C-alpha cells in the first residue's frame, strides 16, 4: 500500500522510501542506521549544514517573543524589515527592496506579476510576454510551470499561462531573433545564471551579458532566477555578481535560510521600485499569508550571519576546485564524458545515450555506499553544504567512481 504522504515529484503508486531520522553537519541517518554524506545539500539549499544551534536558537527566541502575525498593512515587524535590509545589502542591486514569500515557486510567480504590473503602470498594456530559456527550471506554481524549459514538467496539466515563449539555452541569437520579432511585447526574460535542475549548465560565454543588453534595448526586464545559485553557491552572494550581470529582479529561496524555515522572495531593483512607488495610491495586490513570517525571517538572518562570518562564499570556490579536480580525473579515466559546474554546483555526464533510469541506478548504488547525489538525465549532480570538508568531497568522488561500475 502506498504511504499516506503524496511525495513531491514522485510516482503516486510508489512505496519503499528511505526514512530519514537524523541530520547533523553534512551527514544524515535513516531509520535503519545507515549513514549518508549529503552531496546535494538536501535539494541545492543547505549551505550551512544541519543542526546549527545558532539558527535553532534564533527561531526559538523569535517564536517565544512573537510566534506569528501577518505583514499586511498596517502591520510590520522588525525581524522582517531587518532581513529585507540584509538581503538588499548583500545583493548587487543598489537601493533595492525585497518582497518575502515562502518558496522559490512563489518567488517566480511574484516576479512575473511584478514584471507585468510594471509594464501596465508604464502604459504598455501589450507588454505581457514572459520569455523562458530551454532547460530552465522555475518552480511548479502556475507561472513557473508555464516557464519550464524542461518540457515534461509542463505536460499533463491542461492549459498553462499564455504569452510565454522559449529561447535556446546556449545560442544568444535565438533571443536576438525573438526580440526582433516581439520586443515591444516582451515584459521579461527569466533565466537561471547556472541552470540547476536542467542539468547544471553554466552560461555560454557572453550569453548573460548579451541577454542584459537585449532586455535594456527593448525595454524588457531581466529576471535572474537565483533560487539555487543565491547565497554563496557560486562563490559570491549571488551568481549575478559572479558573472557581472545586473538584473532588474532576482528571485531567491533555498540558501537564504539553508532550509531551516520555508523562505523565499524577490529582490526588486530601484528602477522597478520607482515605477511601483510613483503613484502613492497604487496598491500591489499580491501577497501571501506567510510573507515575512517572523520565524522564517529569524532563520534567514541567522543563516546569513553564518555564511558571512564563516566565509562560505569563498569556501564554495575551494569546494569547486576540489570537486572539479576529482570529477575531471574521472573524465580523464573515461568514467565520465563531461564535467560541468562552478564553485559549489557540479554535474558529471556519464555518457551520451543514457537515460534517467541508468543514472538512478548509479544514484541508488551511491546511497548504498553512503553518499547522496542527484540523477538528472544522463548526469549525476552535486551541491553539497558549503561547510563540507575536503575528505568528504573526496569520498563523494570515490563513491561515484565505484557506483559507475553498475553500468559495466
C-alpha positions in Angstrom: 0.0 0.0 0.0 1.4 3.5 -0.9 2.3 5.7 2.1 -0.2 8.4 3.2 2.2 11.1 2.2 1.9 12.0 -1.5 5.6 12.7 -2.3 6.7 15.7 -4.5 8.0 14.7 -7.9 7.2 11.1 -7.1 5.1 8.3 -8.5 1.8 8.2 -6.5 1.8 4.4 -6.6 5.4 4.0 -5.3 6.4 2.7 -1.9 9.7 1.8 -0.2 11.0 5.3 0.7 14.1 5.6 2.9 13.0 7.2 6.1 15.5 9.8 7.4 15.5 10.4 11.2 18.6 12.5 12.0 20.8 15.1 10.4 24.0 16.8 11.7 26.7 18.7 9.8 26.8 17.2 6.3 25.5 13.8 7.4 22.1 12.1 7.6 20.9 8.8 9.1 17.9 6.7 8.2 15.8 4.5 10.5 17.9 1.5 9.6 21.0 3.1 11.0 22.5 3.9 7.5 24.7 7.0 7.4 25.0 9.3 4.4 27.2 12.2 3.3 24.9 14.8 1.8 26.4 15.6 -1.5 23.3 17.6 -2.6 22.6 20.0 0.3 19.2 18.3 0.5 17.9 19.9 -2.7 20.6 22.5 -3.6 19.9 24.6 -0.4 21.6 23.7 2.9 24.6 26.0 2.7 25.5 25.9 6.4 24.8 22.2 7.1 22.4 20.6 9.6 21.8 21.1 13.3 23.2 24.7 13.5 22.2 25.7 17.0 22.5 29.4 16.2 19.6 29.2 13.8 17.6 26.9 16.0 18.0 29.4 18.9 17.1 32.4 16.7 13.9 30.7 15.6 13.1 29.6 19.1 13.7 33.0 20.6 11.5 34.7 17.9 8.7 32.3 18.5 8.8 32.8 22.2 8.6 36.6 21.6 6.1 36.7 18.8 5.1 33.5 17.2 3.5 34.8 14.0 1.4 37.6 12.6 0.7 38.8 9.1 2.6 41.6 7.4 -0.4 43.1 5.5 -0.9 46.9 6.2 -0.9 48.3 8.7 1.4 45.7 10.3 5.1 45.0 10.1 7.7 43.7 12.5 11.5 44.5 12.9 12.8 41.0 12.1 11.2 41.1 8.6 12.5 44.6 7.9 16.0 43.7 9.1 16.1 40.6 6.9 15.0 42.6 3.9 17.7 45.2 4.6 20.4 42.5 4.9 19.4 40.8 1.7 19.3 44.1 -0.1 22.8 45.0 1.3 24.5 41.8 0.1 22.7 41.8 -3.3 24.1 43.5 -6.4 21.0 45.8 -6.7 21.7 49.2 -5.1 18.8 50.7 -3.1 16.7 47.7 -3.8 13.6 46.5 -1.9 12.7 42.9 -1.0 9.4 41.0 -1.2 9.2 38.0 1.0 7.3 34.7 0.5 7.8 31.0 1.4 9.4 29.3 -1.6 11.2 29.6 -4.9 8.0 28.8 -6.8 6.2 31.7 -5.1 9.1 34.0 -5.8 8.9 33.2 -9.5 5.2 33.9 -9.8 5.7 37.1 -7.8 8.5 38.2 -10.2 6.3 37.6 -13.2 3.4 39.6 -11.7 5.7 42.4 -10.8 7.2 42.5 -14.3 3.7 42.6 -15.9 2.4 45.2 -13.4 5.4 47.4 -14.1 4.6 47.4 -17.8 0.9 48.1 -17.1 1.8 51.0 -14.9 4.0 52.4 -17.6 1.1 52.3 -20.1 2.5 49.4 -22.0 -0.6 47.1 -21.9 0.6 44.8 -24.7 3.9 44.0 -22.9 2.9 40.7 -21.4 5.3 38.0 -22.9 7.5 36.1 -20.5 10.5 34.5 -22.2 11.8 31.3 -20.8 15.0 29.5 -21.6 15.3 25.9 -22.8 16.3 23.6 -19.9 15.3 26.2 -17.3 13.5 25.2 -14.1 11.5 27.9 -12.4 9.4 26.1 -9.8 6.0 24.5 -10.0 3.3 27.1 -9.4 1.3 28.1 -12.5 3.7 30.7 -13.7 6.8 28.7 -13.0 5.2 25.6 -14.6 4.4 27.7 -17.7 8.0 29.0 -17.8 9.5 25.5 -17.5 12.2 24.9 -20.1 12.0 21.2 -19.2 9.1 20.0 -21.3 7.9 17.0 -19.3 7.3 19.4 -16.3 4.8 21.4 -18.5 2.8 18.3 -19.6 -0.3 16.8 -18.2 -1.8 20.0 -16.6 -4.0 21.3 -19.4 -3.7 24.9 -20.5 -1.0 27.0 -18.8 -0.2 30.7 -18.7 -0.5 32.4 -22.0 2.1 34.7 -23.6 5.2 32.5 -22.8 7.9 32.0 -25.4 11.1 30.0 -25.4 14.7 30.7 -26.5 17.6 28.5 -26.9 19.6 27.7 -23.7 23.0 28.4 -25.2 22.7 30.3 -28.5 22.0 34.0 -27.8 21.0 34.6 -31.4 17.7 32.8 -30.6 17.0 35.5 -28.1 18.0 38.2 -30.5 15.6 36.9 -33.1 12.7 36.7 -30.7 13.3 40.3 -29.5 13.5 41.4 -33.1 10.0 39.9 -33.8 8.3 40.6 -30.4 10.5 43.1 -28.5 7.7 45.6 -27.8 5.5 42.9 -26.3 8.1 41.2 -24.0 7.7 42.0 -20.3 10.6 40.0 -19.0 13.1 37.2 -19.6 13.6 34.7 -16.8 16.9 33.0 -16.7 18.9 30.9 -14.2 22.6 32.1 -14.3 23.6 28.5 -13.9 20.8 26.1 -14.8 20.4 23.7 -12.0 17.6 21.1 -12.3 18.1 21.1 -16.0 21.5 19.5 -15.6 23.9 22.1 -14.1 24.8 24.1 -17.1 26.8 27.3 -16.6 26.1 30.0 -19.2 28.0 30.1 -22.5 30.5 32.9 -22.8 28.8 36.3 -23.2 25.2 34.8 -23.0 24.1 36.6 -19.9 25.7 39.9 -20.8 24.1 39.9 -24.2 20.7 39.0 -22.7 21.0 42.0 -20.4 21.8 44.2 -23.5 18.7 42.9 -25.4 16.4 43.5 -22.4 17.7 47.0 -21.9 17.4 47.9 -25.6 13.9 46.6 -25.9 12.5 47.8 -22.6 12.1 44.4 -21.0 13.0 43.3 -17.5 15.7 40.7 -16.8 14.8 38.3 -14.1 17.7 36.2 -12.8 16.3 33.1 -11.0 18.8 32.7 -8.2 16.8 30.2 -6.2 19.6 27.7 -6.5 22.6 30.0 -7.1 22.0 32.6 -4.4 23.7 32.9 -1.0 27.1 31.7 -1.7 26.6 28.8 -4.1 28.7 30.2 -7.0 31.4 31.8 -4.9 29.7 35.2 -4.3 26.5 36.1 -2.6 24.7 35.9 -5.9 25.7 34.5 -9.3 24.8 37.8 -10.9 27.9 39.1 -9.1 29.9 36.0 -10.2 29.1 36.8 -13.8 29.0 40.6 -13.6 25.4 41.0 -14.9 22.9 43.2 -13.1 19.3 42.1 -13.4 16.0 44.0 -12.7 14.6 41.3 -10.4 16.3 38.5 -8.5 14.3 35.6 -7.2 15.7 33.7 -4.3 14.8 30.9 -1.8 16.7 27.8 -0.7 20.1 29.1 0.6 18.6 32.2 2.2 17.6 30.1 5.2 19.5 26.9 4.4 16.1 25.3 4.5 15.7 25.7 8.3 12.4 27.5 7.6 10.4 27.9 4.3 11.6 31.3 2.9 11.9 32.9 -0.5 11.5 36.3 -2.1 12.2 38.8 -4.9 14.9 41.5 -4.8 13.4 44.4 -6.7 15.8 46.9 -8.3 15.5 50.7 -7.8 14.3 51.2 -11.3 11.3 48.8 -10.8 10.6 50.3 -7.4 10.5 53.8 -8.9 7.6 52.6 -11.1 5.8 50.9 -8.3 6.2 53.8 -6.0 5.3 56.6 -8.5 1.6 56.7 -7.7 1.1 56.9 -3.9 -2.4 55.4 -4.3 -1.2 52.3 -6.3 -1.7 49.1 -4.4 0.4 46.0 -5.2 -2.5 43.5 -4.9 -0.2 40.5 -4.3 1.0 38.8 -1.2 0.9 35.6 0.8 -0.4 34.8 4.3 3.1 34.0 5.5 5.0 36.7 3.6 7.6 37.8 6.1 6.8 35.1 8.6 8.8 36.1 11.8 10.3 32.7 12.5 11.4 32.3 8.9 12.9 35.7 8.9 14.8 34.9 12.1 16.2 31.8 10.5 17.2 33.8 7.4 19.1 36.4 9.5 21.0 33.8 11.5 21.8 31.8 8.3 23.2 35.0 6.6 25.2 35.7 9.7 26.8 32.3 9.5 27.5 32.5 5.7 29.2 35.9 6.3 31.1 35.0 9.4 32.4 31.7 8.1 33.2 33.0 4.6 31.2 30.3 3.0 31.0 32.0 -0.4 34.8 31.8 -0.5 34.6 28.3 0.7 32.4 27.5 -2.3 35.3 28.4 -4.6 37.6 25.9 -2.7 34.9 23.2 -3.0 34.7 23.9 -6.7 38.4 23.5 -7.2 38.5 20.1 -5.3 35.3 18.8 -6.9 36.3 19.9 -10.4 39.7 18.1 -9.9 38.0 14.9 -8.8 35.3 14.9 -11.5 37.8 15.7 -14.2 40.0 12.9 -13.1 37.1 10.6 -13.6 36.6 12.1 -17.1 40.2 11.7 -17.9 39.9 8.0 -16.9 37.0 7.6 -19.3 34.4 7.1 -16.5 32.6 10.4 -17.3 32.1 12.1 -20.7 31.7 15.7 -19.5 32.1 17.8 -16.3 30.0 20.9 -15.8 29.8 23.4 -12.9 31.2 26.2 -10.8 32.1 26.6 -7.1 29.6 24.6 -5.1 27.4 23.3 -8.0 28.6 20.4 -10.3 27.4 17.6 -12.6 29.2 14.8 -14.4 27.7 13.4 -17.6 28.2 9.7 -17.6 27.9 9.1 -21.3 25.7 10.1 -24.2 22.6 7.9 -24.7 21.9 7.1 -21.1 18.6 8.0 -19.6 17.5 8.7 -16.1 16.8 5.1 -15.3 20.5 4.5 -15.7 21.6 7.4 -13.5 19.0 6.3 -10.9 20.9 3.0 -10.7 24.1 4.9 -10.1 22.4 7.1 -7.5 21.0 4.1 -5.7 24.4 2.4 -5.6 25.8 5.6 -4.2 23.2 5.6 -1.5 24.2 2.0 -0.6 27.8 3.3 -0.3 26.7 6.3 1.9 26.7 9.3 -0.4 23.7 11.3 -1.6 23.8 12.8 -5.2 21.1 13.6 -7.7 20.4 11.8 -11.1 19.4 14.3 -13.8 19.0 12.8 -17.3 22.4 11.4 -18.2 24.3 13.1 -15.4 24.9 13.0 -11.6 24.7 16.3 -9.8 26.3 17.6 -6.6 25.6 20.7 -4.5 27.0 19.9 -1.0 26.6 22.1 2.0 29.3 24.8 1.9 30.7 23.5 5.2 31.7 20.2 3.7 35.3 19.0 4.5 37.8 18.0 1.9 37.8 14.4 3.0 34.1 14.2 2.4 34.4 15.8 -1.0 36.9 13.1 -1.9 34.6 10.4 -0.6 31.8 11.7 -2.8 34.1 11.4 -5.9 35.4 7.9 -4.8 31.9 6.6 -4.2 30.7 8.0 -7.6 33.6 6.1 -9.3 32.6 2.9 -7.6 28.9 3.3 -8.3 29.6 3.8 -12.0 30.5 0.2 -12.2 26.8 -0.8 -12.0 26.7 0.3 -15.7 29.5 -2.1 -16.8 
